[in-house]
Each structure stands twice: as structure tokens, then as C-alpha cells.
Amino acid sequence: MKTESAVAGDDFLQAEVAQLIVQSLNLDVAPGDIKPDEPLYGEGLGLDSIDILEIALVVSKRYGLQLRADGEDNHRIFSSLRNLTDHIKTHKAA
């Protein structure tokens, strides 16, 4: 079970990642309007593969992650804001 501070930290990271997505892609959407479980690409947020690559670069720089274009888990990692945030939380550099 998560503590309140862990949940607050998760929410903060999720909001921060949503802000990074909006800023890096110059989206005409508020970060708070990105629903955590909606798809980032396709019918969800409507991003394409080039957008996902750009997000991967920004996330890699910001959080010190290694995200590869041919990574097996990319589909899962970038399937939603929640999955991306969970991946960052688990793998970010200290």
C-alpha cells in the first residue's frame, strides 16, 4: 500500500511529465487535460511516432533514462501517461 506522500509524489511526477509533453510538442492542450490512462498516440492524445521519439529524447535528458527507438517495451511504456510515468519512476537516475 502506498503512503500519502508516495501518491503525492506520483501525482507530481505525472503532472511534470504531462507538462514536458505539452511543452516539447507545443500542444494546444493543458497538461492537466491529459488523462493518465488514455493512449498517447492514435485516438487518445493523437500523437504519432515522431512525437513519441521527441518525448523519448526529452524524457531521457530530463530523467537520465536510456530509451531506445527499438526497445521491446516502447509500446507499453508510451501507451499512456501513467505507463510512461511509472517507467520513469522505476528507471530514472538518482
SERO-4910 file (N, C-alpha, C, O; in steps of 0.05 Angstrom, whole numbers):
BEGIN
 pado doro    nc1    nc2    nc3   cac1   cac2   cac3    cc1    cc2    cc3    oc1    oc2    oc3
  Met    A     17    -24      0      0      0      0     18     25      0     38     26     14
  Lys    A     10     45    -16     26     69    -18     18     88      4     -5     90     13
  Thr    A     38    103     13     33    124     33     22    149     18     24    151     -7
  Glu    A     11    167     33      1    192     21     23    207      7     19    219    -15
  Ser    A     47    208     18     69    223      6     78    209    -20     86    223    -39
  Ala    A     77    182    -21     84    168    -46     64    174    -67     71    178    -91
  Val    A     38    175    -61     17    181    -80     20    210    -90     17    215   -114
  Ala    A     26    228    -71     30    256    -79     54    259    -97     54    274   -117
  Gly    A     76    244    -92     99    244   -109     93    233   -137    103    244   -157
  Asp    A     77    212   -138     69    201   -164     52    221   -179     57    225   -203
  Asp    A     34    235   -166     18    255   -179     35    278   -189     30    289   -211
  Phe    A     55    286   -173     72    308   -181     88    300   -206     90    315   -225
  Leu    A     99    276   -206    115    266   -229     97    264   -254    105    272   -276
  Gln    A     73    255   -250     55    252   -273     48    280   -284     48    283   -309
  Ala    A     44    300   -267     38    327   -276     63    339   -290     60    353   -310
  Glu    A     86    333   -279    111    343   -291    116    331   -319    124    345   -337
  Val    A    111    305   -322    114    292   -348     94    303   -368    100    307   -391
  Ala    A     69    307   -359     48    318   -377     57    346   -386     54    353   -410
  Gln    A     69    362   -369     79    388   -376    101    386   -396    102    402   -415
  Leu    A    120    367   -392    141    363   -411    131    355   -439    141    365   -459
  Ile    A    110    338   -440     99    330   -465     87    354   -480     92    359   -503
  Val    A     71    370   -465     58    394   -477     79    414   -487     76    424   -509
  Gln    A     99    419   -471    119    439   -478    136    429   -501    142    444   -520
  Ser    A    145    404   -501    164    395   -521    150    392   -548    163    395   -569
  Leu    A    124    387   -549    110    384   -574     93    409   -581     79    409   -602
  Asn    A     94    429   -564     78    453   -569     48    446   -573     36    456   -592
  Leu    A     38    429   -556     10    420   -559     -9    442   -550     -3    458   -532
  Asp    A    -32    442   -562    -53    461   -555    -73    448   -536    -97    446   -541
  Val    A    -62    438   -514    -77    424   -493    -64    430   -466    -39    433   -465
  Ala    A    -80    433   -446    -68    437   -419    -57    411   -408    -70    390   -412
  Pro    A    -35    411   -395    -24    387   -383    -44    371   -366    -44    347   -367
  Gly    A    -60    386   -351    -80    373   -334   -102    359   -349   -117    343   -338
  Asp    A   -105    365   -375   -125    353   -391   -116    326   -403   -133    311   -415
  Ile    A    -91    319   -400    -81    293   -409    -89    272   -388    -79    273   -366
  Lys    A   -107    255   -395   -117    235   -377    -96    213   -374    -85    203   -394
  Pro    A    -90    204   -349    -68    185   -344    -70    159   -359    -49    148   -367
  Asp    A    -94    149   -364    -97    123   -377   -105    123   -406   -108    102   -418
  Glu    A   -109    146   -417   -115    148   -446    -90    144   -462    -68    151   -454
  Pro    A    -93    133   -486    -70    129   -503    -56    155   -511    -70    175   -515
  Leu    A    -30    155   -512    -15    179   -520    -16    182   -551    -16    205   -561
  Tyr    A    -17    160   -565    -17    162   -594    -43    150   -605    -58    137   -590
  Gly    A    -48    155   -630    -73    145   -642    -96    162   -633    -95    187   -632
  Glu    A   -118    149   -625   -143    164   -619   -142    178   -592   -159    195   -587
  Gly    A   -123    172   -575   -121    186   -549   -112    214   -552   -128    232   -560
  Leu    A    -87    220   -546    -76    247   -549    -70    254   -578    -67    277   -585
  Gly    A    -69    233   -595    -66    238   -624    -37    241   -633    -32    252   -654
  Leu    A    -18    232   -617     10    234   -624     17    213   -645      4    193   -648
  Asp    A     39    219   -660     49    199   -679     77    190   -671     87    198   -650
  Ser    A     90    174   -687    115    162   -679    137    183   -676    155    180   -659
  Ile    A    136    204   -692    156    226   -690    152    240   -663    172    247   -650
  Asp    A    128    245   -655    122    257   -629    133    240   -606    145    251   -588
  Ile    A    129    214   -608    138    196   -587    168    197   -586    179    196   -564
  Leu    A    182    198   -608    211    200   -608    220    225   -594    240    225   -579
  Glu    A    206    247   -600    213    272   -587    209    271   -557    226    282   -542
  Ile    A    187    259   -549    182    256   -520    204    238   -508    214    245   -486
  Ala    A    212    217   -521    233    200   -511    259    215   -507    273    211   -487
  Leu    A    266    233   -525    290    249   -522    289    267   -498    308    269   -483
  Val    A    266    281   -495    263    300   -473    263    285   -446    276    293   -427
  Val    A    249    262   -445    248    246   -420    276    235   -414    284    235   -390
  Ser    A    290    226   -434    317    216   -430    336    237   -418    350    232   -399
  Lys    A    334    261   -429    351    283   -419    343    291   -391    360    294   -373
  Arg    A    317    294   -386    307    304   -361    312    285   -338    319    293   -316
  Tyr    A    307    259   -343    308    239   -321    332    220   -322    333    202   -306
  Gly    A    349    223   -342    373    207   -344    367    178   -351    380    159   -341
  Leu    A    347    174   -368    339    147   -376    351    140   -403    358    157   -419
  Gln    A    354    114   -408    361    104   -434    336     93   -447    326     72   -439
  Leu    A    325    107   -466    302     98   -482    311     94   -510    320    112   -523
  Arg    A    309     69   -520    318     63   -546    295     62   -566    273     53   -559
  Ala    A    300     70   -590    279     70   -611    270     42   -617    246     38   -624
  Asp    A    287     22   -613    279     -5   -619    273    -21   -594    273    -46   -594
  Gly    A    268     -8   -572    263    -21   -546    237    -38   -547    217    -29   -558
  Glu    A    239    -62   -537    217    -81   -537    192    -70   -522    170    -75   -529
  Asp    A    197    -55   -500    176    -45   -483    164    -18   -491    147     -8   -478
  Asn    A    174     -7   -513    165     20   -521    135     22   -524    123     42   -515
  His    A    123      3   -536     93      4   -539     80      6   -512     61     23   -509
  Arg    A     88     -9   -493     76     -8   -466     84     18   -452     66     32   -441
  Ile    A    109     26   -453    119     50   -439    104     75   -449     95     91   -433
  Phe    A    100     77   -475     88    102   -486     58     98   -492     47    115   -506
  Ser    A     46     78   -481     18     73   -486      0     93   -471    -22     99   -480
  Ser    A     10    104   -449     -6    123   -433     13    140   -416     36    133   -411
  Leu    A      3    162   -406     18    179   -388     25    164   -363     47    166   -353
  Arg    A      6    148   -352     11    132   -328     34    112   -332     52    110   -315
  Asn    A     34     98   -355     55     78   -360     82     92   -364    103     82   -354
  Leu    A     83    115   -377    108    130   -381    118    139   -354    142    137   -348
  Thr    A    100    150   -337    108    159   -311    118    136   -293    138    139   -280
  Asp    A    105    114   -294    114     90   -279    142     81   -288    158     74   -271
  His    A    146     82   -314    173     74   -324    194     94   -315    216     85   -307
  Ile    A    188    119   -316    207    139   -306    213    135   -277    237    135   -269
  Lys    A    193    132   -261    196    128   -232    214    104   -226    230    105   -208
  Thr    A    210     83   -241    225     58   -236    254     60   -246    272     48   -234
  His    A    259     75   -268    285     74   -281    301    100   -280    324    100   -290
  Lys    A    291    121   -269    306    147   -270    331    146   -254    333    131   -234
  Ala    A    350    162   -263    376    164   -248    370    179   -222    354    197   -221
  Ala    A    384    171   -202    380    184   -175    389    212   -174    387    225   -153
***
